[in-house]
Amino acid sequence: VWAEAEPVRSKLAAEPALRTHVLATVASGFASTRDGLISFLDNTLYATQTDDDGRLVSVTDTVLEYLKVNDFVEVDRGGGTESLSATGIGHTVSRLYLDPMSAAEMIDGLRRAGGADEDDGAGEFVRTAANDDLEFGTYARADESDGGTPSDSTGTHEPDTVDETPDASSSSDVTPLGLYHLVSRTPDMYELYLKSGDREEYTELCYEREPEFLGDVPSEYEDVRFEDWLASLKTARLLEDWATEVDEDRIAERYGVGPGDIRGKVETAEWLLRAAETLAGDVEDVDGDVVV
């Protein structure tokens, strides 16, 4: 009780939190212009803890650009002011309290599941560091490239794991693993780490089940993106094992996690899958039944 108070840092210093709250501020109508939004943020704890006067404006513009590029926010520069309004899907994302980057990832995957063309506006956006800033950056559409040719090799499976690998004739169907992997690669899911020896095992599994993924597999030469993809696959595989009623002790041993970790992953996945189902009903060219 008598100890010195610990320092308090604003969560808005983290990019996911700022994305979420900027969208919520616009969607709620609390700020309807860029100047109004910056004025609002200028009165937050984050602003008082930022020494650089231009930083708040810079990171706000970065987040607004991301929200605009993903059709969550509309910016009207007519009349000498930059008016802001949330789109229909932007309102939905804010209501679901998703990180907008999670929503963008899921929408892109759902459009792929619905057979949308890669040139119709759907696509993966990646963050590129701006001014050596490790917290905030600018956003650009990733170059679409083939992630490799599916291998004929067979992944290593425990005997009690149900093999749900689809036949080539049904590769266009959405599978549970595809959906588990989609939500596992969002920022709202804390994915499992790849341990020593995991890369080879999950690379093999990745190419074996590549037709199920709702998105393009990154090149193995893109080390960070490819490892993130495999970590998401490992997380998705845990969810698949749980859904197919593999014994909890076997899951804990196989993935090096505790029962609480399993429950946490499952609850987060349930929330994200429900959110994906809601988003599917609000996005054009997407069949809402793909997530059901």
Secondary structure, 3 states (H helix, E strand, C coil): CCCCCCCCCCHHHCHHHHHHHHHHHHHCCCCCEHHHHHHHHCCCHHHHCCCCCCHHHHHHHHHHHHHHHCCCEEEECHHHCCEEEECHHHHHHHHHCCCHHHHHHHHHHHHHHCCCCCCCCCCCEEEEEECCEEEEEEEEECCCCCCCCCCCCCCCCCCCCCCCCCCHHHCCCCCHHHHHHHHHCCCCCCCCCCCCCHHHHHHHHHHHCHHHCCCCCCCCCCHHHHHHHHHHHHHHHHHHHHHCCCCHHHHHHHHCCCHHHHHHHHHHHHHHHHHHHHHHHHCCCCCHHHHC
